[in-house]
Amino acid sequence: MRDRREYYKQNRRRCIEYSRLWRENHPEYNREFAEKHQAKRLENSKRFYEKIKLSERWKLHWKAAKYRCNNPNSTYYHCYGGRGIKFKLTLTEVKRIWFRDKAYDLKEPSIDRINNDGDYTVNNIRFIERRKNKNYKWRTRNQYSEVNNVKPR
């Protein structure tokens, strides 16, 4: 397994080009594979999430939010750090908010900023269901990238 990962890192462009060509030549397989792969990923992520102790799940949300805001290599950096949103929370603050909002009782908890243009601060975040949080949209990618010259990945 490790050798395969190292090979992929060293030959990334060639692997991506090969897989693109293969997908073009096998369109009937693509749909089936995509559906199976998506179902498998969803199942694996649920299993991974369930393995983590209930009392420590808040750490995942803290880590993910911090990564989105502080790391320019993050896929969603243009939506968070690129917009000027700062992450100003400590682990203990997120833990306190996790228990305040009873996020351990939610099916799929998600961290949400009350003021969408505000930073991640104690007074501006809450934990809500992922489905509910998914419905809140700030702008489309293209509108934002035109405004601030931040390119989405």
Backbone as CSV, one residue per row, in Angstrom:
resi,resn,N_x,N_y,N_z,CA_x,CA_y,CA_z,C_x,C_y,C_z
1,MET,0.823,-1.195,0.000,0.000,0.000,0.000,0.867,1.260,0.000
2,ARG,1.893,1.248,0.815,2.762,2.415,0.895,3.495,2.650,-0.431
3,ASP,3.947,1.578,-1.080,4.644,1.718,-2.355,3.736,2.340,-3.411
4,ARG,2.455,1.956,-3.399,1.514,2.482,-4.371,1.325,3.985,-4.171
5,ARG,1.246,4.421,-2.927,1.100,5.846,-2.644,2.324,6.631,-3.087
6,GLU,3.505,6.104,-2.799,4.734,6.775,-3.195,4.837,6.856,-4.713
7,TYR,4.459,5.769,-5.396,4.491,5.763,-6.857,3.557,6.841,-7.394
8,TYR,2.371,6.936,-6.808,1.398,7.920,-7.272,1.921,9.339,-7.053
9,LYS,2.545,9.593,-5.903,3.085,10.921,-5.646,4.157,11.295,-6.665
10,GLN,5.005,10.339,-7.002,6.096,10.607,-7.931,5.603,10.755,-9.369
11,ASN,4.548,10.045,-9.721,4.064,10.022,-11.098,2.629,10.540,-11.198
12,ARG,2.326,11.551,-10.450,0.941,12.027,-10.327,0.340,12.455,-11.663
13,ARG,1.052,13.278,-12.416,0.520,13.757,-13.698,0.239,12.616,-14.658
14,ARG,1.157,11.687,-14.712,0.978,10.553,-15.620,-0.215,9.699,-15.184
15,CYS,-0.395,9.495,-13.893,-1.523,8.706,-13.394,-2.854,9.403,-13.677
16,ILE,-2.888,10.707,-13.484,-4.115,11.460,-13.737,-4.468,11.418,-15.215
17,GLU,-3.482,11.605,-16.070,-3.724,11.554,-17.513,-4.202,10.171,-17.944
18,TYR,-3.587,9.128,-17.403,-3.986,7.758,-17.735,-5.429,7.490,-17.310
19,SER,-5.795,7.918,-16.102,-7.158,7.669,-15.631,-8.176,8.487,-16.431
20,ARG,-7.799,9.706,-16.857,-8.694,10.507,-17.687,-8.956,9.828,-19.031
21,LEU,-7.901,9.344,-19.661,-8.042,8.653,-20.946,-8.876,7.385,-20.799
22,TRP,-8.638,6.661,-19.713,-9.388,5.430,-19.506,-10.872,5.716,-19.331
23,ARG,-11.192,6.770,-18.576,-12.603,7.137,-18.371,-13.275,7.531,-19.681
24,GLU,-12.541,8.223,-20.557,-13.104,8.613,-21.854,-13.437,7.393,-22.701
25,ASN,-12.621,6.351,-22.600,-12.816,5.158,-23.420,-13.810,4.169,-22.828
26,HIS,-14.212,4.351,-21.569,-15.136,3.429,-20.908,-16.295,4.200,-20.262
27,PRO,-17.124,4.872,-21.066,-18.192,5.694,-20.470,-19.254,4.885,-19.725
28,GLU,-19.513,3.656,-20.174,-20.545,2.850,-19.518,-20.106,2.416,-18.119
29,TYR,-18.824,2.246,-17.928,-18.307,1.823,-16.629,-18.267,2.998,-15.650
30,ASN,-18.092,4.195,-16.175,-17.931,5.371,-15.323,-19.103,5.600,-14.385
31,ARG,-20.316,5.516,-14.905,-21.478,5.798,-14.081,-21.616,4.767,-12.962
32,GLU,-21.485,3.494,-13.317,-21.593,2.437,-12.305,-20.513,2.606,-11.240
33,PHE,-19.297,2.839,-11.709,-18.182,2.987,-10.784,-18.392,4.187,-9.869
34,ALA,-18.819,5.304,-10.442,-19.010,6.523,-9.649,-20.060,6.300,-8.567
35,GLU,-21.148,5.625,-8.930,-22.198,5.372,-7.945,-21.706,4.451,-6.835
36,LYS,-21.001,3.384,-7.213,-20.464,2.465,-6.208,-19.433,3.164,-5.328
37,HIS,-18.559,3.929,-5.968,-17.494,4.606,-5.240,-18.081,5.632,-4.263
38,GLN,-19.083,6.365,-4.713,-19.699,7.362,-3.843,-20.378,6.703,-2.641
39,ALA,-21.074,5.607,-2.895,-21.735,4.893,-1.791,-20.701,4.351,-0.808
40,LYS,-19.593,3.834,-1.346,-18.547,3.277,-0.490,-17.897,4.375,0.356
41,ARG,-17.623,5.528,-0.257,-17.024,6.642,0.482,-17.937,7.113,1.603
42,LEU,-19.232,7.193,1.301,-20.189,7.621,2.317,-20.223,6.638,3.477
43,GLU,-20.230,5.361,3.144,-20.246,4.327,4.179,-18.982,4.384,5.024
44,ASN,-17.829,4.531,4.368,-16.559,4.587,5.098,-16.484,5.816,6.000
45,SER,-16.969,6.949,5.512,-16.905,8.152,6.344,-17.819,8.013,7.558
46,LYS,-18.981,7.377,7.369,-19.871,7.163,8.512,-19.233,6.232,9.528
47,ARG,-18.584,5.158,9.027,-17.911,4.225,9.930,-16.794,4.919,10.697
48,PHE,-16.014,5.737,9.990,-14.915,6.459,10.626,-15.456,7.381,11.710
49,TYR,-16.528,8.086,11.395,-17.109,9.038,12.335,-17.666,8.324,13.556
50,GLU,-18.236,7.139,13.356,-18.804,6.396,14.471,-17.732,5.823,15.396
51,LYS,-16.537,5.562,14.850,-15.458,5.002,15.663,-14.936,6.001,16.691
52,ILE,-14.998,7.264,16.340,-14.482,8.290,17.242,-15.418,8.420,18.436
53,LYS,-14.843,8.530,19.594,-15.649,8.641,20.811,-16.575,9.847,20.720
54,LEU,-17.767,9.675,21.245,-18.745,10.764,21.226,-18.194,12.035,21.868
55,SER,-17.442,11.851,22.922,-16.950,13.011,23.658,-15.823,13.747,22.932
56,GLU,-15.269,13.153,21.859,-14.137,13.791,21.189,-14.419,14.166,19.737
57,ARG,-15.650,14.074,19.304,-15.967,14.409,17.914,-15.808,15.895,17.623
58,TRP,-15.937,16.707,18.633,-15.809,18.142,18.437,-14.421,18.511,17.932
59,LYS,-13.425,17.674,18.233,-12.061,17.957,17.770,-11.973,17.942,16.250
60,LEU,-12.725,17.054,15.616,-12.731,17.000,14.147,-13.224,18.319,13.555
61,HIS,-14.283,18.846,14.129,-14.850,20.088,13.609,-13.898,21.254,13.838
62,TRP,-13.243,21.273,14.978,-12.266,22.329,15.274,-11.121,22.276,14.273
63,LYS,-10.621,21.067,14.053,-9.477,20.881,13.156,-9.837,21.264,11.724
64,ALA,-11.017,20.838,11.255,-11.434,21.112,9.880,-11.648,22.609,9.657
65,ALA,-12.291,23.274,10.591,-12.537,24.715,10.450,-11.222,25.494,10.466
66,LYS,-10.314,25.105,11.333,-9.012,25.770,11.414,-8.239,25.579,10.106
67,TYR,-8.307,24.379,9.558,-7.614,24.070,8.304,-8.179,24.906,7.151
68,ARG,-9.501,25.017,7.068,-10.138,25.783,5.982,-9.734,27.251,6.028
69,CYS,-9.554,27.789,7.225,-9.250,29.215,7.362,-7.767,29.536,7.232
70,ASN,-6.904,28.645,7.687,-5.483,28.972,7.804,-4.584,28.380,6.731
71,ASN,-5.045,27.368,6.011,-4.172,26.678,5.070,-4.545,27.015,3.627
72,PRO,-3.698,27.762,2.914,-3.993,28.114,1.521,-4.074,26.891,0.598
73,ASN,-3.554,25.749,1.021,-3.634,24.537,0.204,-4.972,23.814,0.358
74,SER,-5.813,24.277,1.264,-7.121,23.666,1.471,-8.006,23.895,0.246
75,THR,-8.803,22.906,-0.080,-9.700,23.007,-1.228,-10.684,24.157,-1.061
76,TYR,-11.126,24.409,0.164,-12.130,25.442,0.408,-11.545,26.721,0.989
77,TYR,-10.242,26.919,0.856,-9.611,28.122,1.402,-10.220,29.388,0.804
78,HIS,-10.558,29.358,-0.477,-11.120,30.547,-1.128,-12.462,30.951,-0.515
79,CYS,-13.157,29.996,0.109,-14.450,30.298,0.740,-14.289,30.805,2.167
80,TYR,-13.155,30.591,2.772,-12.965,30.941,4.183,-11.782,31.896,4.352
81,GLY,-10.579,31.373,4.403,-9.401,32.210,4.594,-9.216,33.211,3.470
82,GLY,-9.549,32.825,2.252,-9.443,33.721,1.108,-10.406,34.887,1.190
83,ARG,-11.503,34.713,1.897,-12.481,35.787,2.102,-12.110,36.658,3.293
84,GLY,-11.068,36.302,4.009,-10.647,37.086,5.175,-11.223,36.585,6.479
85,ILE,-11.850,35.422,6.473,-12.424,34.861,7.698,-11.303,34.253,8.527
86,LYS,-11.225,34.647,9.768,-10.157,34.183,10.653,-10.712,33.177,11.656
87,PHE,-9.841,32.290,12.090,-10.213,31.274,13.072,-9.637,31.689,14.415
88,LYS,-10.498,32.085,15.355,-10.052,32.629,16.641,-10.561,31.800,17.811
89,LEU,-10.589,30.488,17.663,-11.117,29.621,18.716,-10.032,28.683,19.236
90,THR,-10.146,28.363,20.509,-9.269,27.348,21.084,-10.054,26.048,21.204
91,LEU,-9.342,24.985,21.478,-9.988,23.680,21.648,-11.026,23.711,22.769
92,THR,-10.679,24.336,23.859,-11.605,24.344,25.002,-12.878,25.138,24.698
93,GLU,-12.752,26.213,23.916,-13.933,26.986,23.547,-14.870,26.174,22.661
94,VAL,-14.310,25.458,21.706,-15.138,24.631,20.813,-15.786,23.502,21.613
95,LYS,-15.044,22.945,22.548,-15.605,21.884,23.378,-16.783,22.410,24.194
96,ARG,-16.629,23.593,24.760,-17.695,24.184,25.551,-18.939,24.437,24.687
97,ILE,-18.744,24.921,23.463,-19.861,25.189,22.547,-20.507,23.880,22.099
98,TRP,-19.705,22.834,21.925,-20.217,21.505,21.548,-21.239,21.017,22.581
99,PHE,-20.877,21.149,23.850,-21.785,20.703,24.907,-22.920,21.708,25.156
100,ARG,-22.670,22.985,24.952,-23.720,23.994,25.093,-24.858,23.751,24.091
101,ASP,-24.486,23.428,22.834,-25.475,23.213,21.775,-25.972,21.767,21.710
102,LYS,-25.452,20.926,22.612,-25.806,19.503,22.648,-25.604,18.831,21.289
103,ALA,-24.462,19.109,20.687,-24.154,18.570,19.365,-23.998,17.054,19.397
104,TYR,-23.697,16.496,20.552,-23.563,15.042,20.665,-24.889,14.337,20.414
105,ASP,-26.005,15.052,20.529,-27.323,14.475,20.257,-27.720,14.575,18.783
106,LEU,-27.018,15.420,18.023,-27.359,15.599,16.610,-26.889,14.407,15.790
107,LYS,-27.608,14.126,14.725,-27.260,13.000,13.863,-25.932,13.254,13.144
108,GLU,-25.846,14.399,12.459,-24.608,14.813,11.791,-24.333,16.267,12.160
109,PRO,-23.637,16.508,13.250,-23.391,17.891,13.656,-22.448,18.606,12.693
110,SER,-22.672,19.888,12.553,-21.846,20.704,11.677,-21.655,22.064,12.332
111,ILE,-20.454,22.595,12.211,-20.176,23.896,12.803,-20.704,24.969,11.854
112,ASP,-21.364,25.974,12.402,-22.004,26.995,11.590,-21.683,28.368,12.166
113,ARG,-21.361,29.305,11.277,-21.173,30.685,11.704,-22.506,31.406,11.601
114,ILE,-22.931,32.058,12.655,-24.212,32.755,12.669,-24.173,33.923,11.681
115,ASN,-23.137,34.749,11.774,-22.905,35.797,10.780,-21.938,35.208,9.766
116,ASN,-22.412,34.971,8.567,-21.627,34.242,7.581,-20.365,34.979,7.153
117,ASP,-20.333,36.299,7.310,-19.140,37.054,6.952,-18.232,37.306,8.152
118,GLY,-18.637,36.824,9.325,-17.836,37.017,10.534,-16.809,35.909,10.721
119,ASP,-15.908,36.127,11.660,-14.865,35.147,11.956,-15.423,34.017,12.807
120,TYR,-14.605,32.986,12.968,-14.948,31.901,13.893,-14.593,32.374,15.302
121,THR,-15.580,32.889,16.015,-15.393,33.332,17.390,-16.464,32.671,18.258
122,VAL,-16.301,32.759,19.552,-17.226,32.105,20.486,-18.659,32.583,20.282
123,ASN,-18.843,33.877,20.064,-20.190,34.431,19.936,-20.789,34.225,18.548
124,ASN,-19.994,33.743,17.599,-20.473,33.660,16.225,-20.643,32.230,15.723
125,ILE,-20.404,31.212,16.543,-20.575,29.848,16.034,-21.588,29.075,16.850
126,ARG,-22.095,28.052,16.206,-23.024,27.120,16.837,-22.911,25.800,16.091
127,PHE,-23.399,24.739,16.714,-23.456,23.437,16.059,-24.904,23.160,15.679
128,ILE,-25.121,22.830,14.407,-26.458,22.494,13.922,-26.351,21.255,13.031
129,GLU,-27.490,20.726,12.607,-27.503,19.569,11.709,-26.875,19.941,10.375
130,ARG,-26.135,19.007,9.793,-25.472,19.252,8.514,-26.488,19.601,7.415
131,ARG,-27.631,18.916,7.400,-28.638,19.194,6.378,-29.108,20.642,6.439
132,LYS,-29.304,21.131,7.650,-29.750,22.512,7.823,-28.652,23.492,7.413
133,ASN,-27.425,23.190,7.772,-26.297,24.056,7.450,-26.035,24.079,5.951
134,LYS,-26.295,22.982,5.280,-26.053,22.874,3.849,-26.924,23.836,3.055
135,ASN,-28.092,24.173,3.593,-29.016,25.053,2.892,-28.578,26.507,2.900
136,TYR,-27.701,26.885,3.836,-27.221,28.256,3.885,-26.117,28.432,2.853
137,LYS,-26.306,29.356,1.947,-25.306,29.619,0.908,-24.885,31.077,1.022
138,TRP,-23.622,31.369,0.776,-23.191,32.765,0.845,-23.123,33.381,-0.533
139,ARG,-22.492,32.750,-1.492,-22.429,33.205,-2.880,-21.953,32.042,-3.722
140,THR,-22.045,32.214,-5.016,-21.469,31.185,-5.882,-19.978,31.411,-5.961
141,ARG,-19.266,30.419,-6.403,-17.805,30.524,-6.481,-17.383,31.665,-7.406
142,ASN,-18.021,31.770,-8.564,-17.606,32.762,-9.544,-17.848,34.189,-9.060
143,GLN,-18.959,34.438,-8.394,-19.220,35.775,-7.885,-18.122,36.203,-6.922
144,TYR,-17.721,35.282,-6.042,-16.735,35.663,-5.048,-15.365,35.846,-5.659
145,SER,-14.978,34.964,-6.568,-13.634,35.051,-7.127,-13.469,36.324,-7.957
146,GLU,-14.564,36.838,-8.554,-14.481,38.093,-9.285,-14.282,39.265,-8.332
147,VAL,-14.898,39.193,-7.164,-14.836,40.301,-6.212,-13.443,40.434,-5.603
148,ASN,-12.867,39.346,-5.147,-11.608,39.409,-4.394,-10.401,38.826,-5.110
149,ASN,-10.541,38.447,-6.345,-9.449,37.858,-7.124,-8.856,36.628,-6.453
150,VAL,-9.684,35.845,-5.783,-9.262,34.589,-5.181,-9.782,33.484,-6.062
151,LYS,-8.894,32.658,-6.571,-9.311,31.606,-7.495,-9.742,30.365,-6.754
152,PRO,-10.947,29.858,-7.051,-11.350,28.571,-6.458,-10.530,27.447,-7.053
153,ARG,-10.348,26.376,-6.275,-9.569,25.238,-6.761,-10.429,24.316,-7.557
